Amino acid sequence: FQLPPGTRFTAPSREWGLEMKKSFTHALQDTGLVVVELGFADPKSHFMLELIEAMGYTPDTHSSTHGALWDVTYTPSPKVGSARSHGVGEFAWHTDGSFEARPQRYFGLHIVHPDKLGGGIFRVLPADELVAALHPQSAETLLRTELDLQVPAEFYKGRETNKGRLLDRDPTTGKYLLRFRRDILPSADPAANAAVEELNSLLDSPAAKGWRFPDDVFKENVVFLMDNARFLHMRTETLDKRRLLRRVRFHGRP
C-alpha cells in the first residue's frame, strides 16, 4: 500500500504543524487521509486536539464518562461493558460511532506506542471498493432503508437504539459514505437483512484484506486523521500489551 500523494507530512514543531492546517484540511477532504510525523514530544496528545480545532472541526466526547481523548490500549481487568479497544482480540471491520444518531465524520489517532511484537495491525478498506463489490440491488436497499442500531453499553448516552441508514452518498463528490459495526444491526426488513448479510459475507472473504500501513508509516509519534465514512478500519490481535494509541473522534465543520 502506498499513501496517496499529498497525504504524508512532517511537523518539526507544534507551531509549524498548526501553520500547516490548510494543507491538512485539503488532504483530509480530498483523499480522506492525513499522516503527520511529529518532530517533538507530545506524550499527552495535546497537539492532535489543538490541530483538529485549528482546522475548524469539533472534537466529540467519547462517552458519558470520558472526554474527547480516548486511550486505545490493553486493560488487564476491564470492567463489564468496557470497549473492545481495551482487549487484545481482533476488532473486525467497522466505522467509529456507527450506532450514533449522527456518526462522527472523522477520527484521529496518535500512535504513542505501536505494537512491537507484530500484532495490532491496523488496516483500512475504502467504502467505494466495498460498495462496488455489492449487488446493485443490495446497495440501493442500504441507501434507502433505516435500521434500528443498538448502542453498545460502553457508549450509552441515554438511548439504547438509534435509527440510521448504513449507506449514503456525498452530495458534492458522489463518493459512498458508510457506517458499519456488525453487532449493532438488527432489522425487521427482510431485504435489508439480505443486504447486510451480503455485506458481512464480503467483509469475511479473503479478498477483503484492505490496506495495511507499512511500519515506517504506522510508527511512534505519528498522527493519523481519517474520514470515518469513506474508510472502514480493523485491528488484528494485539501481541504487545504496551501498545497505546490515543483516539479522538470529530465532526465536520458546520
LUMTORLUM-567450 format. One line per field, with one value per atom (N, C-alpha, C): residue in one letter; x negated, z negated, y negated; residue number from 0; atom name. Coordinates in steps of 0.02 Angstrom, whole numbers, plus 32768, in hexadecimal, padded with zeros to 4 digits. Layout:
! LUMTORLUM-567450
type: (a ...)
xx: (X ...)
zz: (Z ...)
yy: (Y ...)
seq: (NUM ...)
atom: (CA ...)
//
This chain:
! LUMTORLUM-567450
type: (f f f q q q l l l p p p p p p g g g t t t r r r f f f t t t a a a p p p s s s r r r e e e w w w g g g l l l e e e m m m k k k k k k s s s f f f t t t h h h a a a l l l q q q d d d t t t g g g l l l v v v v v v v v v e e e l l l g g g f f f a a a d d d p p p k k k s s s h h h f f f m m m l l l e e e l l l i i i e e e a a a m m m g g g y y y t t t p p p d d d t t t h h h s s s s s s t t t h h h g g g a a a l l l w w w d d d v v v t t t y y y t t t p p p s s s p p p k k k v v v g g g s s s a a a r r r s s s h h h g g g v v v g g g e e e f f f a a a w w w h h h t t t d d d g g g s s s f f f e e e a a a r r r p p p q q q r r r y y y f f f g g g l l l h h h i i i v v v h h h p p p d d d k k k l l l g g g g g g g g g i i i f f f r r r v v v l l l p p p a a a d d d e e e l l l v v v a a a a a a l l l h h h p p p q q q s s s a a a e e e t t t l l l l l l r r r t t t e e e l l l d d d l l l q q q v v v p p p a a a e e e f f f y y y k k k g g g r r r e e e t t t n n n k k k g g g r r r l l l l l l d d d r r r d d d p p p t t t t t t g g g k k k y y y l l l l l l r r r f f f r r r r r r d d d i i i l l l p p p s s s a a a d d d p p p a a a a a a n n n a a a a a a v v v e e e e e e l l l n n n s s s l l l l l l d d d s s s p p p a a a a a a k k k g g g w w w r r r f f f p p p d d d d d d v v v f f f k k k e e e n n n v v v v v v f f f l l l m m m d d d n n n a a a r r r f f f l l l h h h m m m r r r t t t e e e t t t l l l d d d k k k r r r r r r l l l l l l r r r r r r v v v r r r f f f h h h g g g r r r p p p)
xx: (7FD6 8000 7FD5 7FE2 7FC0 7FF1 7FDB 8005 8013 8050 805F 8031 801E 7FF4 8014 7FEB 8003 8025 8019 803A 8009 7FC8 7F96 7F6E 7F6A 7F4B 7F1C 7EF0 7EC7 7ED1 7EDC 7EE4 7EA8 7E75 7E3A 7E49 7E7C 7E8F 7EDA 7EF4 7F3C 7F54 7F2E 7F42 7F42 7F0F 7F0A 7F46 7F56 7F8E 7FD0 7FDB 8019 801D 7FE3 7FE1 7FF4 7FED 7FFB 8044 806E 80B3 80DA 80CE 80F2 80DE 809E 8088 80A7 80AB 80C9 8114 8135 817D 818A 8162 816B 8161 812C 811E 8156 8170 81A5 81E4 81F6 8232 822A 81ED 81E1 81D9 81AF 819F 81BD 81D2 81ED 81B7 8178 8141 810A 80F1 80B7 808A 8049 8017 7FE3 7FDA 7FAB 7F79 7F3A 7F05 7EEE 7EF3 7EE2 7E97 7E79 7E33 7E27 7E59 7E55 7E7B 7E6A 7E8C 7ED1 7F01 7F46 7F68 7F51 7F69 7FB3 7FD1 8018 8045 8028 804E 8072 8057 8077 8078 8042 803E 8078 8089 80BF 8100 8110 814D 8147 810D 8103 8109 80ED 80EF 8136 815C 81A1 81CA 81C2 81E7 81CF 818D 8172 818B 8199 81B3 81FE 821D 8263 8294 827B 82A6 82B6 82E7 82FE 82F2 82C3 82B9 82F7 8303 833E 832A 8354 8346 8351 8327 8329 8367 837A 83B3 83CA 83F8 8412 83DF 83A8 8377 8332 8326 82E4 82E8 82AE 82A9 829B 827D 8273 823D 8208 81D2 81E0 81CF 81DE 81A1 818A 8151 8167 8148 8154 811B 8126 80F0 810C 80E2 80F6 8103 813B 814A 814C 8122 811E 8160 8187 81C6 81FD 8213 8246 8288 82AC 82EE 8320 8358 838E 83A5 83AB 83C1 8389 834A 8313 830A 82E9 82E1 82B4 82C1 8297 824E 8244 8200 81D5 81F5 81CF 81BD 81D1 81BF 8184 8171 8139 8150 8190 81AA 81B1 81BD 81C8 8208 8206 8241 8252 8289 8299 82AC 82B7 82C6 82FF 82F6 8329 8319 8348 833B 834B 8328 8333 8377 8398 83D7 840F 840B 843D 8483 8489 84CA 84E6 84C1 84D7 850E 8539 856B 8548 8511 84E8 84A0 848A 8446 8411 83DC 83A5 8386 837C 8364 831A 82F4 82AC 8293 8257 8236 81EB 81CB 8182 8163 8127 8100 80BA 80A4 805E 803D 800B 7FE9 7FB4 7FC4 7F96 7F64 7F7E 7F52 7F70 7F54 7F6F 7F60 7F84 7F77 7F34 7F03 7EC0 7EB4 7EEA 7EE4 7F08 7F1B 7F39 7F85 7FA5 7FEE 800B 804C 806D 8069 806C 8065 80A5 809D 80D5 80DE 811B 812B 8167 816A 81A3 81BD 81FD 821E 824B 823E 8267 82AF 82DE 8325 8337 831A 8329 8317 82E0 82CC 82FD 8314 8343 8386 83A0 83E1 83DE 83A6 83A0 83A7 8397 839D 83E3 840E 8452 847E 84B1 84E4 8506 8513 8532 8573 859B 85D9 85CB 8597 8585 856D 8546 852E 8569 8599 85D4 85FD 8603 8627 8606 85C4 85A0 85A2 85A9 85AE 85F1 8626 8669 8688 866B 868B 866D 8697 8681 8684 8650 864D 864C 8661 865B 8615 85EC 85A6 859F 8589 8580 8541 8547 850E 84EA 84AA 8486 8485 8485 848B 8456 8419 83E3 83E9 8418 8422 8467 8489 84CD 84CE 84FA 8503 854C 8574 85BB 85EA 85D0 85F9 85DB 8606 85EE 85EA 8611 860E 8612 85FA 8602 8614 8637 8648 8616 8605 85D8 85CF 85BB 85AB 8561 8550 8509 84E3 8506 84E4 8501 84D5 84E9 84B8 84C7 8499 848A 844B 8438 8457 847F 84A1 8471 8435 8404 83D9 83BF 8390 83B0 83EA 840A 83EC 83BA 839B 83CA 83C4 83ED 83D4 8403 83F6 8417 83F2 840A 8405 8435 842F 8439 8410 8415 83F4 8418 83FD 842C 8413 843D 846E 845A 8483 84B9 84C5 84F9 8532 8539 8563 85A0 85CC 860B 8639 8664 8694 86D0 870A 8747 8755 8729 8733 870B 872D 8709 86D7 86EA 86BC 867E 8688 864F 8623 8642 861C 85F1 860E 85E9 85AF 85BA 8584 854C 855F 852D 8506 8529 8507 84D5 84E7 84B7 847B 8487 8451 8422 8440 8419 83EF 840D 83E9 83AD 83B7 837F 8346 8358 8324 8302 8324 8306 82DA 82DF 82BB 8271 8246 81FE 81EB 8217 8207 820B 822F 8239 81FF 81C4 8189 817E 8196 818A 8141 812F 80EB 80CA 808E 8067 8033 8031 7FFF 7FBA 7F86 7F44 7F29 7EF9 7EDF 7EBC 7EA3 7E82 7EB5 7EF5 7F2B 7F50 7F65 7F8A 7F58 7F3C 7F05 7F0E 7EE2 7EE5 7EE6 7F12 7F18 7F2E 7F5A 7F7B 7FC5 7FE2 8029 804B 8080 80AB 80ED 8104 8148 8169 81A6 81C6 8211 822A 8272 8294 82BA 82DA 8311 832B 8360 8347 830A 82EE 82C3 82B2 8289 82A5 82A7 82AE 8268 8263 8222 8229 81F2 81F2 81AD 81A9 816A 8162 8127 8119 810B 8105 80F8 80B9 80BE 8085 8057 8017 7FE6 7FBD 7FB3 7F8E 7FBF 7FC4 7FF5 7FE4 7FAB 7F9A 7FB2 7FCE 7FE7 8017 800B 8035 803F 807E 8092 80C1 80C0 80F1 811E 815F 8191 81BD 81D2 8205 8233 8273 82A3 82BC 82C9 82DF 830E 8337 8369 834D 836F 835C 836E 8353 8361 83AA 83C8 840F 841A)
zz: (8000 8000 8000 802E 8031 801E 7FF2 7FE0 801D 8024 805C 8059 8092 8092 806A 8047 8022 7FE1 7FC5 7F86 7F4C 7F5B 7F27 7F19 7ED9 7EC6 7E8A 7E7F 7E43 7E21 7DDF 7DB8 7D88 7D98 7D6D 7D29 7D25 7CE5 7CE2 7CA7 7C9E 7CC8 7CC4 7CE8 7D34 7D4C 7D94 7DA9 7D80 7D91 7D95 7D66 7D67 7DA3 7DB9 7DF4 7E34 7E33 7E6E 7E70 7E48 7E41 7E83 7EAE 7EEE 7F1B 7F1A 7F42 7F28 7EE5 7EC7 7ED9 7ED5 7EE3 7F2B 7F59 7FA0 7FAB 7F8D 7F96 7F79 7F3F 7F1F 7F48 7F64 7F8C 7FD0 7FEC 802E 802E 8001 8001 7FC5 7F92 7F56 7F26 7F31 7F08 7F01 7EC3 7EB5 7E85 7E93 7E67 7E56 7E15 7DFF 7DCF 7DE2 7DB5 7D8B 7D49 7D1C 7D0D 7D0F 7CFF 7CB9 7C8E 7C49 7C1D 7BDE 7BAE 7B9E 7B9B 7B8A 7B67 7B2B 7B09 7AF8 7AF3 7AE1 7B1E 7B59 7B98 7B9C 7B7E 7B80 7BC7 7BED 7C30 7C5C 7C58 7C82 7C76 7C37 7C27 7C40 7C34 7C4A 7C96 7CB9 7D02 7D1C 7D01 7D17 7D0E 7CD4 7CC8 7CF5 7D02 7D2F 7D76 7D8A 7DCC 7DD2 7D9A 7D9A 7D8A 7D71 7D60 7D15 7D02 7CBD 7CA0 7C71 7C50 7C2A 7C29 7C08 7BC9 7B95 7B5A 7B6B 7B4F 7B61 7B46 7B08 7AE8 7AB0 7A87 7A4F 7A18 7A19 79E3 79FA 7A3B 7A55 7A7D 7A80 7AA8 7AF1 7B14 7B5C 7B6C 7B43 7B50 7B2E 7B50 7B38 7B44 7B0F 7B15 7B33 7B6A 7B8A 7B74 7B40 7B23 7AFB 7AEA 7AC4 7A7B 7A5F 7A19 79F9 79C7 79AA 798F 796D 794F 7965 79A4 79BD 7999 7991 7972 79A2 7986 79B0 79DF 7A1F 7A4F 7A66 7A57 7A6D 7AB9 7AD6 7B1E 7B37 7B74 7B92 7B99 7B9F 7BA7 7B69 7B31 7AF4 7AF0 7B20 7B22 7B51 7B59 7B86 7BC5 7BC8 7C01 7C3F 7C77 7CB6 7CB1 7CCF 7CD4 7D1E 7D32 7D79 7D99 7DDB 7E02 7DE4 7DDE 7DC2 7DD3 7DC6 7DC5 7D7F 7D68 7D24 7D1F 7CE5 7CD8 7D07 7D24 7D56 7D3A 7CF8 7CD6 7CC2 7CCD 7CB9 7CE8 7CCD 7CF8 7D2F 7D1D 7D4E 7D45 7D6A 7D61 7D6D 7D47 7D51 7D95 7DBB 7E00 7E02 7DD1 7DD2 7D90 7D92 7D54 7D5B 7D22 7D21 7CF3 7D04 7CDA 7CD1 7C92 7C84 7C6C 7C91 7C80 7C4B 7C0D 7BD5 7BD0 7BD5 7BD2 7BFF 7C3A 7C66 7C4C 7C65 7C53 7C73 7C49 7C62 7C64 7C5E 7C60 7C9D 7CCC 7D0A 7D0A 7CD4 7CD1 7CD7 7CC8 7CC9 7D0C 7D43 7D86 7D98 7DAC 7DBE 7E09 7E1F 7E66 7E75 7EB2 7EC8 7F0A 7F16 7F53 7F6D 7FA9 7FC5 7FCF 7FB9 7FC1 800B 8037 807E 8099 8082 8099 8081 8043 8027 804B 8055 8075 80BD 80DF 8124 812A 80F4 80F5 80E3 80CA 80B8 80F6 80F2 8126 8126 8161 8163 813B 813A 8114 80C9 80B2 806B 8059 8085 8078 8075 80A2 80A2 8062 804B 800D 7FD2 7FCE 7F97 7F9B 7FD7 7FDF 7FC7 7FCA 7FBB 7F7B 7F5B 7F22 7EE0 7EB3 7E70 7E43 7E1D 7DF0 7DA8 7D7B 7D33 7D1E 7D09 7CF8 7CAC 7C91 7C49 7C33 7BFC 7BE0 7BAE 7BB9 7B89 7B44 7B10 7ACB 7ABA 7AD4 7AC1 7AE0 7B10 7B31 7B22 7AF0 7ADF 7ACB 7AEA 7ADA 7AD0 7AB9 7AAD 7ADD 7B14 7B45 7B52 7B54 7B61 7BAC 7BD5 7C1D 7C41 7C7D 7CAA 7CEF 7D15 7D59 7D8A 7DBD 7DEF 7E2A 7E63 7E9F 7E9E 7EB6 7EB8 7EEF 7F24 7F5F 7F73 7F89 7FA2 7FD9 7FF9 802C 801D 8026 801C 8055 8045 8079 80A6 808E 80B5 80E1 80C5 80E9 8107 80ED 8103 80E5 80BA 809B 8067 805F 802D 7FE7 7FB9 7F72 7F4D 7F20 7F00 7EB4 7E93 7E4B 7E41 7E15 7E0E 7DCE 7DAB 7D75 7D6E 7D77 7D81 7D48 7D0B 7CD2 7CBF 7CEA 7CD9 7D0C 7D34 7D6F 7D70 7D3F 7D47 7D77 7D9A 7DC7 7DD1 7DD9 7DE8 7E33 7E5B 7EA3 7EC5 7EE5 7F04 7F39 7F62 7F96 7F77 7F42 7F20 7F01 7EE3 7EC5 7EFA 7F34 7F6A 7F82 7F86 7F9C 7F68 7F28 7EF3 7EF3 7EFF 7F01 7F3B 7F74 7FAB 7F99 7F77 7F60 7F31 7F02 7ED3 7EF8 7F2A 7F50 7F75 7F91 7FB4 7F83 7F48 7F17 7EFB 7EFC 7EE4 7F18 7F56 7F8C 7F89 7FA1 7FA2 7FCA 7FFA 8023 7FFD 7FC4 7F9D 7F6C 7F88 7F5E 7F4F 7F7C 7F72 7F7A 7F5F 7F63 7F1E 7F1D 7EE0 7EE7 7EB5 7EB6 7EA6 7ECE 7EC0 7E7D 7E62 7E1F 7E1D 7E56 7E55 7E57 7E5C 7E59 7E17 7E07 7DC8 7D90 7D78 7D48 7D11 7CE1 7CA6 7CB8 7C95 7C9A 7CDF 7CFD 7D3B 7D2D 7D4A 7D44 7D86 7D83 7DBC 7DB4 7DE9 7DED 7E28 7E1D 7E50 7E55 7E92 7E9F 7E8A 7E55 7E37 7E62 7E92 7EBD 7EFF 7F12 7F52 7F4A 7F0C 7EFF 7EC4 7ECB 7E91 7E77 7E37 7E1D 7DEE 7DE3 7DB7 7D98 7D65 7D42 7D36 7D45 7D36 7CEB 7CD6 7C8F 7C77 7C3D 7C1F 7BFB 7C0B 7BEA 7BB6 7BC1 7B93 7B67 7B28 7AFB 7AE7 7AFC 7AF1 7B2A 7B5E 7B96 7B7D 7B92 7B7D 7BB6 7BCB 7BF9 7BD4 7BE5 7BC8 7C00 7BF3 7C28 7C17 7C4B 7C45 7C82 7C76 7CAE 7CB5 7CF2 7CFB 7D36 7D31 7D63 7D98 7DD1 7E05 7DF2 7E17 7E08 7E17 7DF0 7DFB 7E41)
yy: (803C 8000 7FC2 7F95 7F55 7F1D 7EF1 7EB9 7E8E 7E74 7E47 7E0A 7DEE 7DB2 7D7A 7D55 7D1B 7D2A 7D66 7D78 7D81 7D83 7D90 7D50 7D3D 7CFE 7D09 7CD8 7CD6 7C93 7C94 7C57 7C53 7C2B 7C27 7C0A 7BE0 7BC1 7BBA 7BAE 7BA4 7B69 7B32 7AF6 7B01 7B24 7B33 7B5D 7B8F 7BBB 7B96 7B68 7B42 7B13 7AFA 7ACF 7AF4 7B36 7B60 7B76 7B59 7B71 7B71 7B40 7B3D 7B78 7B8A 7BC4 7C04 7C0B 7C46 7C4A 7C10 7C0F 7C23 7C09 7C1B 7C65 7C81 7CC9 7CF4 7CE0 7D07 7D07 7CCC 7CC8 7CE9 7CE7 7D02 7D4E 7D67 7DAF 7DD4 7DB0 7DD0 7DE7 7DD1 7DEC 7DB8 7DB1 7D86 7DAB 7DAB 7DCA 7D95 7D87 7D53 7D71 7D72 7D88 7D4D 7D54 7D1D 7D1D 7CE2 7CDB 7CC1 7CCA 7CB2 7CE3 7CE4 7D11 7CF7 7D24 7D11 7D4B 7D5D 7D9A 7D98 7D5E 7D59 7D4D 7D4A 7D42 7CFF 7CCC 7C8A 7C6E 7C7A 7C5D 7C75 7CB4 7CCE 7CA8 7C9B 7C75 7C2D 7C0E 7BC9 7BC3 7BF3 7BF2 7BF9 7C27 7C32 7BF3 7BD2 7B95 7B5C 7B59 7B26 7B2F 7B6D 7B7C 7B6C 7B5B 7B47 7B7E 7BB7 7BF0 7BF0 7C19 7C1C 7C61 7C69 7CAA 7CBF 7CFF 7D1A 7D40 7D3E 7D66 7DAF 7DDA 7E21 7E43 7E34 7E54 7E27 7E41 7E19 7E0F 7E36 7E32 7E1D 7E16 7E04 7DC3 7DA1 7D65 7D76 7D45 7D4E 7D82 7D85 7DB4 7DF7 7E2C 7E70 7E9B 7EBD 7EEA 7F2D 7F3F 7F80 7FAD 7FD4 7FFC 8036 8064 809F 808C 80A4 809B 80E0 80EE 8132 814C 8121 8136 8107 810E 80E0 80E9 80B1 80B3 80D1 80E8 8102 80CA 80D9 80A7 8079 808A 805F 8066 8035 8033 806B 8082 80B7 80A1 8060 8047 8055 8066 8076 80C0 80E7 812E 8138 8177 8187 81AC 81BE 81E4 81B9 81DC 81B9 8190 8155 812A 8125 8147 814E 810C 810E 80D2 80AA 8068 803D 7FF4 7FC9 7F81 7F69 7F36 7F1C 7EFA 7F02 7EDF 7EF3 7F30 7F45 7F49 7F4D 7F53 7F0F 7ED9 7E96 7E7D 7E51 7E31 7E09 7DEA 7DC6 7DDC 7E0E 7E28 7DF1 7DF5 7DC7 7DD3 7D9E 7DA6 7DB9 7DA4 7DB0 7DCC 7DE9 7DFB 7DF0 7DE7 7DDF 7E13 7E29 7E57 7E3A 7E38 7E28 7E68 7E7F 7EBD 7EAF 7EBE 7EB2 7EEB 7F29 7F64 7F9A 7FA5 7FD9 801E 8050 8095 80A9 80BA 80CA 8115 813C 8185 81A2 8177 818F 8193 8180 8181 813B 8136 80F5 80D2 80F9 80DB 80B6 8078 804C 804D 805E 8060 8033 801A 7FF2 800E 8002 801B 7FE3 7FC9 7F93 7FAA 7F80 7F90 7F99 7F71 7F77 7FBC 7FD8 801B 8050 8049 807A 8076 803A 8032 8049 8040 8056 80A2 80C6 810F 8127 80FA 810D 8113 813D 813E 80FA 80DC 809A 8095 80CA 80C8 80C4 80E6 80E3 809D 807F 803B 800A 8012 7FE7 7FF0 802E 803C 8019 801D 7FFE 7FB2 7F97 7F4F 7F33 7F5B 7F40 7F5B 7F8E 7FAD 7F96 7F7D 7F6C 7FA9 7FB6 7FEF 7FD6 8002 7FF4 800B 7FDC 7FEA 7FEB 8023 802A 8006 7FE0 7FBC 7FEA 7FFA 8023 8003 802D 8014 7FE1 7FEA 7FBC 7F77 7F70 7F30 7F13 7F2E 7F18 7ECF 7EA8 7E61 7E50 7E80 7E73 7E95 7EB1 7ED4 7F19 7F4C 7F90 7F9F 7F7B 7F85 7F42 7F40 7F07 7F22 7EF9 7F0C 7EED 7F13 7EF8 7F27 7F0A 7F32 7F42 7F7E 7F92 7F6F 7F5B 7F41 7EFE 7ED2 7E90 7E7D 7E44 7E2B 7DE2 7DCF 7D8A 7D61 7D2E 7D08 7CE1 7CD4 7CAD 7CD9 7D10 7D3A 7D79 7D8D 7DCA 7E09 7E02 7E3C 7E5A 7E9C 7EBE 7EB0 7EA8 7E9E 7ED7 7EF7 7F34 7F30 7F4F 7F5C 7FA7 7FC5 800E 8026 8051 807A 80B5 80F0 812B 8139 812B 813F 810D 80DB 80A9 80A9 80DE 80DA 8108 8106 812C 8107 812C 810D 813A 811B 8141 8144 8126 8121 8159 818A 81C2 81AB 8179 8162 8143 811C 80FE 8134 8166 819D 81C0 81CC 81ED 81C2 8180 8153 8151 8150 8150 8192 81C9 820A 820D 81EF 81ED 81C2 818B 8160 8186 81AB 81D3 8207 8228 825B 823E 8203 81E2 81D3 81BB 81A9 81E6 8220 825E 8280 826B 828D 827B 82A9 829C 825E 824B 8211 81CF 81D0 8192 8188 8183 8178 812E 8103 80BC 80AA 8071 8057 805B 8072 806F 8037 800A 7FD6 7FF4 7FE6 8001 7FE8 800D 7FFD 7FB9 7FA2 7F60 7F27 7F38 7F06 7F0D 7F4A 7F55 7F61 7F2A 7F2F 7EFB 7EFE 7ED3 7E89 7E64 7E1B 7E03 7E2A 7E16 7E0B 7DD7 7DC8 7DD8 7E00 7E0F 7DEA 7DCA 7DB0 7DD4 7DEC 7E15 7E07 7E0B 7E04 7E45 7E42 7E7C 7E9A 7E73 7E8C 7EA7 7E95 7EAC 7EEA 7EFC 7F36 7F5E 7FA1 7FCC 7FD9 7FED 8000 803B 805E 8098 809F 80CA 80D6 8121 813B 8181 8189 81C7 81D4 81B0 8191 816E 819F 819C 81C7 81A1 8161 8137 8111 8125 8107 80C0 80A8 8061 8035 8053 802C 7FF6 7FB8 7F81 7F50 7F49 7F15 7EE7 7EA8 7E7A 7E61 7E65 7E59 7E1E 7DFB 7DC8 7DCE 7DC3 7DC2 7D7B 7D66 7D21 7D19 7CE5 7CD7 7CA8 7CA7 7C78 7C31 7C03 7BBC 7BAC 7B7F 7B6D 7B50)
seq: (0 0 0 1 1 1 2 2 2 3 3 3 4 4 4 5 5 5 6 6 6 7 7 7 8 8 8 9 9 9 10 10 10 11 11 11 12 12 12 13 13 13 14 14 14 15 15 15 16 16 16 17 17 17 18 18 18 19 19 19 20 20 20 21 21 21 22 22 22 23 23 23 24 24 24 25 25 25 26 26 26 27 27 27 28 28 28 29 29 29 30 30 30 31 31 31 32 32 32 33 33 33 34 34 34 35 35 35 36 36 36 37 37 37 38 38 38 39 39 39 40 40 40 41 41 41 42 42 42 43 43 43 44 44 44 45 45 45 46 46 46 47 47 47 48 48 48 49 49 49 50 50 50 51 51 51 52 52 52 53 53 53 54 54 54 55 55 55 56 56 56 57 57 57 58 58 58 59 59 59 60 60 60 61 61 61 62 62 62 63 63 63 64 64 64 65 65 65 66 66 66 67 67 67 68 68 68 69 69 69 70 70 70 71 71 71 72 72 72 73 73 73 74 74 74 75 75 75 76 76 76 77 77 77 78 78 78 79 79 79 80 80 80 81 81 81 82 82 82 83 83 83 84 84 84 85 85 85 86 86 86 87 87 87 88 88 88 89 89 89 90 90 90 91 91 91 92 92 92 93 93 93 94 94 94 95 95 95 96 96 96 97 97 97 98 98 98 99 99 99 100 100 100 101 101 101 102 102 102 103 103 103 104 104 104 105 105 105 106 106 106 107 107 107 108 108 108 109 109 109 110 110 110 111 111 111 112 112 112 113 113 113 114 114 114 115 115 115 116 116 116 117 117 117 118 118 118 119 119 119 120 120 120 121 121 121 122 122 122 123 123 123 124 124 124 125 125 125 126 126 126 127 127 127 128 128 128 129 129 129 130 130 130 131 131 131 132 132 132 133 133 133 134 134 134 135 135 135 136 136 136 137 137 137 138 138 138 139 139 139 140 140 140 141 141 141 142 142 142 143 143 143 144 144 144 145 145 145 146 146 146 147 147 147 148 148 148 149 149 149 150 150 150 151 151 151 152 152 152 153 153 153 154 154 154 155 155 155 156 156 156 157 157 157 158 158 158 159 159 159 160 160 160 161 161 161 162 162 162 163 163 163 164 164 164 165 165 165 166 166 166 167 167 167 168 168 168 169 169 169 170 170 170 171 171 171 172 172 172 173 173 173 174 174 174 175 175 175 176 176 176 177 177 177 178 178 178 179 179 179 180 180 180 181 181 181 182 182 182 183 183 183 184 184 184 185 185 185 186 186 186 187 187 187 188 188 188 189 189 189 190 190 190 191 191 191 192 192 192 193 193 193 194 194 194 195 195 195 196 196 196 197 197 197 198 198 198 199 199 199 200 200 200 201 201 201 202 202 202 203 203 203 204 204 204 205 205 205 206 206 206 207 207 207 208 208 208 209 209 209 210 210 210 211 211 211 212 212 212 213 213 213 214 214 214 215 215 215 216 216 216 217 217 217 218 218 218 219 219 219 220 220 220 221 221 221 222 222 222 223 223 223 224 224 224 225 225 225 226 226 226 227 227 227 228 228 228 229 229 229 230 230 230 231 231 231 232 232 232 233 233 233 234 234 234 235 235 235 236 236 236 237 237 237 238 238 238 239 239 239 240 240 240 241 241 241 242 242 242 243 243 243 244 244 244 245 245 245 246 246 246 247 247 247 248 248 248 249 249 249 250 250 250 251 251 251 252 252 252 253 253 253)
atom: (N CA C N CA C N CA C N CA C N CA C N CA C N CA C N CA C N CA C N CA C N CA C N CA C N CA C N CA C N CA C N CA C N CA C N CA C N CA C N CA C N CA C N CA C N CA C N CA C N CA C N CA C N CA C N CA C N CA C N CA C N CA C N CA C N CA C N CA C N CA C N CA C N CA C N CA C N CA C N CA C N CA C N CA C N CA C N CA C N CA C N CA C N CA C N CA C N CA C N CA C N CA C N CA C N CA C N CA C N CA C N CA C N CA C N CA C N CA C N CA C N CA C N CA C N CA C N CA C N CA C N CA C N CA C N CA C N CA C N CA C N CA C N CA C N CA C N CA C N CA C N CA C N CA C N CA C N CA C N CA C N CA C N CA C N CA C N CA C N CA C N CA C N CA C N CA C N CA C N CA C N CA C N CA C N CA C N CA C N CA C N CA C N CA C N CA C N CA C N CA C N CA C N CA C N CA C N CA C N CA C N CA C N CA C N CA C N CA C N CA C N CA C N CA C N CA C N CA C N CA C N CA C N CA C N CA C N CA C N CA C N CA C N CA C N CA C N CA C N CA C N CA C N CA C N CA C N CA C N CA C N CA C N CA C N CA C N CA C N CA C N CA C N CA C N CA C N CA C N CA C N CA C N CA C N CA C N CA C N CA C N CA C N CA C N CA C N CA C N CA C N CA C N CA C N CA C N CA C N CA C N CA C N CA C N CA C N CA C N CA C N CA C N CA C N CA C N CA C N CA C N CA C N CA C N CA C N CA C N CA C N CA C N CA C N CA C N CA C N CA C N CA C N CA C N CA C N CA C N CA C N CA C N CA C N CA C N CA C N CA C N CA C N CA C N CA C N CA C N CA C N CA C N CA C N CA C N CA C N CA C N CA C N CA C N CA C N CA C N CA C N CA C N CA C N CA C N CA C N CA C N CA C N CA C N CA C N CA C N CA C N CA C N CA C N CA C N CA C N CA C N CA C N CA C N CA C N CA C N CA C N CA C N CA C N CA C N CA C N CA C N CA C N CA C N CA C N CA C N CA C N CA C N CA C N CA C N CA C N CA C N CA C N CA C N CA C N CA C N CA C N CA C N CA C N CA C N CA C N CA C N CA C N CA C N CA C N CA C N CA C N CA C N CA C N CA C N CA C)
//
